[in-house]
Amino acid sequence: MLLSLIRMIQAFRDYQRNVSELSQLSDRELADIGLDRADIPRVAAGTFTS
């Protein structure tokens, strides 16, 4: 139980870090990698499919 809680907290922190890092990119940089701002939450969560 405790281990699953720790994993859930770590996954949320990873998600937040990914959103933060992607949000710092300019629109041009996002476009260069085939993304736009609306894609950031899905990419950060690992559920993005192109």
N, CA, C and O of each residue as an XYZ file, in Angstrom:
200
protein
N       0.829     -1.196      0.000
C       0.000      0.000      0.000
C       0.870      1.255      0.000
O       0.665      2.164     -0.805
N       1.815      1.295      0.885
C       2.698      2.454      0.966
C       3.540      2.587     -0.304
O       3.770      3.691     -0.799
N       3.988      1.461     -0.813
C       4.798      1.488     -2.030
C       3.998      2.014     -3.219
O       4.533      2.760     -4.039
N       2.737      1.640     -3.322
C       1.912      2.139     -4.429
C       1.664      3.640     -4.284
O       1.605      4.350     -5.288
N       1.522      4.125     -3.080
C       1.354      5.556     -2.844
C       2.618      6.315     -3.248
O       2.544      7.379     -3.862
N       3.757      5.764     -2.902
C       5.028      6.387     -3.265
C       5.175      6.436     -4.781
O       5.614      7.449     -5.325
N       4.817      5.364     -5.463
C       4.889      5.326     -6.929
C       3.939      6.333     -7.553
O       4.282      6.972     -8.547
N       2.760      6.480     -6.989
C       1.792      7.433     -7.508
C       2.312      8.867     -7.342
O       2.175      9.684     -8.253
N       2.893      9.168     -6.211
C       3.465     10.496     -5.971
C       4.613     10.755     -6.940
O       4.722     11.850     -7.492
N       5.468      9.758     -7.154
C       6.587      9.916     -8.082
C       6.082     10.138     -9.501
O       6.627     10.975    -10.220
N       5.056      9.411     -9.917
C       4.495      9.581    -11.261
C       3.927     10.981    -11.432
O       4.085     11.585    -12.493
N       3.272     11.502    -10.411
C       2.722     12.849    -10.482
C       3.835     13.887    -10.575
O       3.720     14.857    -11.325
N       4.902     13.690     -9.825
C       6.045     14.613     -9.894
C       6.689     14.576    -11.284
O       7.061     15.614    -11.833
N       6.813     13.387    -11.837
C       7.365     13.265    -13.196
C       6.474     14.004    -14.192
O       6.973     14.709    -15.069
N       5.166     13.843    -14.058
C       4.220     14.519    -14.934
C       4.394     16.040    -14.829
O       4.484     16.728    -15.846
N       4.439     16.551    -13.615
C       4.600     17.986    -13.406
C       5.903     18.504    -13.999
O       5.931     19.576    -14.603
N       6.978     17.747    -13.827
C       8.278     18.148    -14.376
C       8.219     18.178    -15.903
O       8.726     19.110    -16.527
N       7.603     17.167    -16.500
C       7.487     17.120    -17.956
C       6.655     18.281    -18.492
O       7.024     18.896    -19.494
N       5.539     18.586    -17.837
C       4.711     19.716    -18.255
C       5.504     21.011    -18.142
O       5.451     21.854    -19.038
N       6.223     21.170    -17.066
C       7.008     22.387    -16.853
C       8.077     22.553    -17.935
O       8.236     23.636    -18.497
N       8.797     21.487    -18.218
C       9.861     21.571    -19.217
C       9.300     21.838    -20.609
O       9.845     22.661    -21.345
N       8.228     21.158    -20.977
C       7.635     21.379    -22.302
C       7.031     22.777    -22.410
O       7.074     23.389    -23.476
N       6.477     23.277    -21.328
C       5.857     24.607    -21.349
C       6.885     25.712    -21.547
O       6.544     26.803    -22.003
N       8.123     25.441    -21.214
C       9.172     26.435    -21.379
C       9.626     26.577    -22.832
O      10.294     27.550    -23.184
N       9.265     25.611    -23.672
C       9.641     25.690    -25.081
C       8.783     26.730    -25.790
O       7.627     26.951    -25.432
N       9.361     27.357    -26.789
C       8.602     28.318    -27.589
C       7.662     27.560    -28.521
O       7.805     26.354    -28.720
N       6.696     28.286    -29.090
C       5.778     27.666    -30.042
C       6.553     27.099    -31.230
O       6.212     26.037    -31.749
N       7.578     27.797    -31.649
C       8.409     27.335    -32.771
C       9.119     26.029    -32.423
O       9.157     25.103    -33.234
N       9.680     25.955    -31.220
C      10.375     24.737    -30.797
C       9.410     23.560    -30.697
O       9.742     22.438    -31.080
N       8.219     23.825    -30.179
C       7.212     22.764    -30.118
C       6.829     22.300    -31.521
O       6.700     21.101    -31.769
N       6.648     23.241    -32.428
C       6.299     22.898    -33.808
C       7.407     22.070    -34.458
O       7.129     21.168    -35.248
N       8.653     22.375    -34.127
C       9.781     21.625    -34.689
C       9.743     20.152    -34.299
O      10.219     19.299    -35.048
N       9.187     19.855    -33.146
C       9.087     18.452    -32.721
C       7.683     17.893    -32.931
O       7.351     16.817    -32.435
N       6.861     18.642    -33.676
C       5.551     18.145    -34.067
C       4.470     18.269    -33.018
O       3.510     17.498    -33.020
N       4.614     19.234    -32.120
C       3.640     19.422    -31.049
C       3.108     20.846    -31.045
O       3.705     21.750    -31.631
N       1.981     21.029    -30.379
C       1.530     22.374    -30.056
C       1.174     22.380    -28.573
O       1.216     21.339    -27.917
N       0.831     23.526    -28.058
C       0.605     23.654    -26.609
C      -0.495     22.719    -26.090
O      -0.422     22.241    -24.958
N      -1.495     22.465    -26.907
C      -2.594     21.589    -26.488
C      -2.137     20.140    -26.294
O      -2.805     19.368    -25.607
N      -1.015     19.773    -26.889
C      -0.498     18.406    -26.775
C       0.289     18.168    -25.488
O       0.508     17.020    -25.102
N       0.710     19.224    -24.829
C       1.608     19.093    -23.683
C       1.072     18.155    -22.596
O       1.813     17.274    -22.160
N      -0.168     18.298    -22.139
C      -0.620     17.382    -21.068
C      -0.595     15.907    -21.489
O      -0.243     15.042    -20.687
N      -0.965     15.617    -22.738
C      -0.960     14.228    -23.197
C       0.470     13.689    -23.329
O       0.739     12.536    -22.989
N       1.372     14.520    -23.819
C       2.751     14.087    -23.955
C       3.353     13.847    -22.570
O       4.037     12.848    -22.348
N       3.097     14.754    -21.658
C       3.646     14.624    -20.297
C       3.104     13.393    -19.592
O       3.804     12.776    -18.789
N       1.859     13.031    -19.888
C       1.245     11.857    -19.261
C       1.637     10.563    -19.961
O       1.372      9.472    -19.457
N       2.272     10.690    -21.128
C       2.688      9.499    -21.858
C       1.572      8.863    -22.667
O       1.665      7.694    -23.043
N       0.509      9.626    -22.942
C      -0.621      9.064    -23.688
C      -0.747      9.674    -25.070
O      -1.796      9.548    -25.702
N       0.281     10.322    -25.546
C       0.231     10.999    -26.845
C       0.459      9.998    -27.969
O       1.399      9.204    -27.933
N      -0.424     10.052    -28.972
C      -0.208      9.274    -30.187
C      -0.383     10.220    -31.365
O      -1.338     10.994    -31.416
N       0.526     10.152    -32.288
C       0.445     11.063    -33.437
C      -0.246     10.417    -34.605
O      -0.400     11.043    -35.654
